Amino acid sequence: MLRRRSKLQYKKYKEQARVAVHARLSYFNSFYNHAYRRVFIKNTKSRWASCSTLGNLNFNYKIIFLPPALQDYLVVHELCHLRHFDHSPAFWALVGEALPAHRAARRALRRIERGVRIT
């Protein structure tokens, strides 16, 4: 039954998440100007977001339940993977250009992950 409720919640909030993610992508990509293909809103079990080698950006619909600063962190993180498909110092420097406090955002997200399952 829990799984069914999760699917119903996904259907309920998917479009709201899509609107929020596209708005933040538009804002931050005006700074980075990276090319990406498609944006998907998914009901993933273990990831908040990801970037494919094809340039597609994937976000968990539960992103809308995060504070705006953490939503921004996830969007910027995935946008930066379009240029650096790793977590190298160059990647983190690029993240830091738009979000100087990215380390604090990452720590806050990790605390949420430890306390709240996103499945």
Sequence and secondary structure as in RCSB ss.txt:
>XXXX:A:sequence
MLRRRSKLQYKKYKEQARVAVHARLSYFNSFYNHAYRRVFIKNTKSRWASCSTLGNLNFNYKIIFLPPALQDYLV
VHELCHLRHFDHSPAFWALVGEALPAHRAARRALRRIERGVRIT
>XXXX:A:secstr
 HHHHHHHHHHHHHHHHHHHHHHHHHHHHHHH      EEEE  SS SEEE TTS EEEEGGGGGS HHHHHHHH
HHHHHHTT SS  HHHHHHHHHH TTHHHHHHHHHHHHHHS   
